[in-house]
């Protein structure tokens, strides 16, 4: 049986009528009516916790609605599993990638639907079908490499190819471009447009409002589990979407930058740093200065951060804070005053199965312990104080996994605030974060600089770097290829340095 996705896949009309869903008695969706027209791109927008992912998971068969109806082509459906939804033509690409790292790219794309002969996987046919699918989409991936060896952007492409390979009529994409470069993002946008033009339906969930407005035919706004409105994308603007999502206007996206320090007080000095993915990097950050690292996905920005922090071994070069060498390990870096908020909060930052308060105090256990024992009262007070500063409300005894993405990111900032620090490194601080939480995180970053802390911000969003940084270093192939200050800090110059040729994309 051929596995390649046909462009003439039958169209589906999917409707929700009065759908409600609760968890632990707390409503997360209330009386939702939604109609997904065939051959269109329909976007869901809202803050973290608004109910977007829960709604998409009901359509995809991951959750069952507590009330209301799900109809496909006018017939009521009750999917018990994602496989049942897939058999009906609905596939979901989750925000958290669900791949098998040890299997090859081609094996992941056709997982569970491999061409077989007498029970054995037909490797030659598998490769042939993968190549045909990849050529149609324009995704240049080696079918034979293990998925676990790929960067996040390429793993995202594998997820997209898997949905296409299964011939789904409705494809749900949850934050599909969060980890993609500008060029990869444009390629994905082309795929989305092709899908809609060929009769597929795409349900798009994205925090990038410019992306939503560019791709969508229709936009639905959710707030606190309720549908605010569904309207044509042509009649919406970023401002109108933000107001609908928040119930108020947001004001300026970025806070005012603190004054650039005049004293040449270089709190962080990195000299000729060499590590995996880092090729002789030298940089400085002054006390009270925000320095942005910009560049393509895979350019080496995160590798520089981890080499400075000591989480990867340096083969050459030095890292100094206030003139003192930081050694080669995380404990040494922490002791000298460096703190890293990593790119992946779930894989590198949070302990998801533990309470919020324990995640907050983890960076400074000496503050809440007596000997080898954690003192609950001290832990409670320390956690509460930090959570109030980063505006995370609610019971801090809950598992941190129960929080929205924005609040999880704030917990990492709360953990940073627990320690005495001179340098804060924030790697992709607002990835997967809603617009309201994004401004709160920007305020936290600016406040750190205002207190005299040197801040290194790494972001794939050019506007974010421009909006926060006093100075920008552009990274390419593990090297600093440009330093931009003052009037030279423009989107065009950042992108030109990153790509070595002028382009028009606004995200890298």
C-alpha positions, 0 to 999 in steps of 0.5 A: 500500500503506498504511503505518500500523502495524496494531494487529493485527500478527501476534504473534511468538515469538522465542527464542535458544538457546545464543547466543554472540558474540565480537569479536577473540577476546574473548567478549561473549556466552556461551551465552545462552538467551532467550524473548521472549513475544508481547504482553509487555515484556521488559527487558534490564538490566546494566552497560555492556559486559554484552552487552545491545546486542550481544544486541539487535543479533543479534536485529535482524540487525545482528550474526550469532551465532557459535554457537547459534540464533535462532528466530522462531515455531519456525523457525531464522533467520539474518538477514544485514541489519536489513532481513531482520529487519524483513521478518520483523517485527523492528525496532530503535530504536537508542540512537544515532539513525539519521535523515536530518537534511535530510529531513522528519519524515514522510519519515524515518518512512516512509523506504524505504516512501513511498507512490509514484505512477509512481515519484514520492513521493505527498506528500499521501498521505505526510502523511495517513498520518503524521498518522494514525499521529501521532494514534494515538500522541499524538506531536505533531510537524510532519510537514514540518519537517526532522528535523535542526532538532528537539531530541533528544527529538523526534528520538527520537519520530521513531525510534519512529514509524518502527518503528511505521509498518513494522508490526513485531511485535517492537520493540527499544528501546535507552535510549528515554527517555534524552533525554525529559522527564518528560511525554514519558517518560510518553507513551512509556510509554503507547505501550509499554503499548499495543504490548504490549496489542495483541500486540506484543513490546517488548524494552526496554534501559534503565539506569533501573531504576524504568522497567524495573520499571514497564513490564516483565513479565519481566526478564533480567539480564546480567553479563559476557556471561552470563545471570544470571537471567530472572524476572518483574518483579513479583518484582524490586526495584531492589536485587535488580537491582543486586545481580544486575548487579554481583554485589554490593550497590551501597551508597548511590547517592550519596556524602556531599556535601562540607561546604558552604563557609562563606566567600563565595568566589564563584569563578564569577559570571554576570551578565545573560547573554544568548545563544541560548536564554538570557534574562538569566541571573545565577548564582554558584558558590562554591569547593567548592560543587555547584550543580545546574541542573534543568529540562525538556528544552529549558528552556535548561540546556545553552545556559547551560553553553555560553554560560558556556564560550564555545562559543556567542556571548553578546550580553550579560552577563558571565562572571567567574572569581575576579573576572576576565572570561572573554571570549567564547571557549573558549580564554579560558574554559579559560585562566581555569579553566572546563572543560565536560563536554558533554551529548553525549560522542560529538558534542561531547566525544570524538574517537571514531576516536582512542586513549583516551590522545589523548582524555585529553591533548587538553585540555593538549597542552603537557604532552605535547609538545616544540615541535610534537611529541607525546612518546609517553612523556610522553603515556603517563604523563599518560594513565595517571595520569589514567585510574587516577584515574577507574578506567578500566583496559586498554590506552589505545592502543585507540580510545575508541569501543571503551569502554562509555558509562560508561568513555567518560564517565570519559575526559572526566573524565580530560581535565578533570583534565589541566587546572588548573581552578576551575570544572567544568561537567558536563552530563548526566554520567551519561546512558546510564551503568550504575549502577556507573559512575554511582556512580564519576562521582558520586564524581569530582564530589564529589571535585572540590568537596572540592578547592575547585573550583566545580561546576555539574551539569546533569541531567534526573534530579531525584534526581541533582540532589537527591543531588549539589547543595548548591543548585539553580537551576530553569531555564525558558525560558532563565531562572532561575525558582527557587533552592532550598536546604536543606529546600526542595530537594525533588522536588515543589518542583523539578518545580513550578518547572519545570512551573509546576504540580505533577506527579508525574513523577520525571524531567525 
